[in-house]
Amino acid sequence: MTVRMSEMTWMEFDKKIKDGAITILPIGACEQHGPHLPLNVDTVIAEGFAERLAGRVGAVVAPTINYGYRSKPLSGGGPLFPGTVDLSGETLIHLVFDILEELIKDGAKNIIVLSCHFENEAFVCEAVDLVSQKYGNKAKMLIANWWDPMPVEIIDQVFTEVPFPGWAFEHAAVTETSLMMAMAPELVHEDRMVDTQGVTPCPYNIYPVPADAVPETGVLAPARSSSAARGQLIIDSVLIELEKMCSKEFK
Ligand SMILES: [Zn+2]
C-alpha cells in the first residue's frame, strides 16, 4: 500500500493511525538552488527521505508543505532571486500548527516533522512547542532534518574532492546536488554546474538585503564532485539514523 496519506482513503488512513503508525510531515521550500537545480530541491529531498523512512517503519507521509521561511542570503541565496517564494515566520508557525492539530485530532500520536530547509527550524520548533503545550501527552512529536543525523565519517567520505564548507553554505552544493542526483536525476542539469569559489560567510545579517551579498548564480559553494553514489551514501546512512530515532522514541 502507498505510504502517502493523500493517496489513501480516509478509512485506510484511520486504520493506520489507530494502529499507532508514525505520521511524517515533510517541509521543504520554493527557493533558488543555482543554475543546475530546480526550485523544489528542499521539497524533493524532504519527501524523498520521508517516503523512504515511511517504507521502513510503516509510517504515513502527510502532504508536504512546499514553501518555507524566508531564504537568507548566506544559507539559501536570499529573497532577491526570482522563484524564491518565502513565507513569513508567523504564517509558517500557523500552517504547521494547524496541520499538526488536525492530525492529532484525527488520532495521530507519533509525529515527525521532517524539515529540509535550513531557515525553517526556529518556526517549526515554535509551532510544535505550541501544539505540545495545548495537547500535552496526546502526541509525541519529533523535529528532524537530514543533515544533523548524518554521521561525521560520512561527511569525510562525501567531501573527498572539495572541502566541507559548513552546513549553511551547503546550499545547491555537493550534498544537495548529490541527493538530487540520487532521488530525482531528471531534475539535475549537470552541464550547468558552476564551480563557486571564495565566498566567505558574513558573520552578521544585513537588512535591507544587499544585492551583492551572494554570487549572482546563487551558489555559495562548489557542487563539483557531486554524484548519485555520494547521494545514495548520504541517504543510506541518514535513514539508518532516522530509523534508530524512531525505534528509540516511538516504542
Ligand atoms: Zn536546499
Residues whose N, C-alpha, C, O or C-beta is under 5 A from the ligand:
A	BS01	ZN	V41 D42 C116
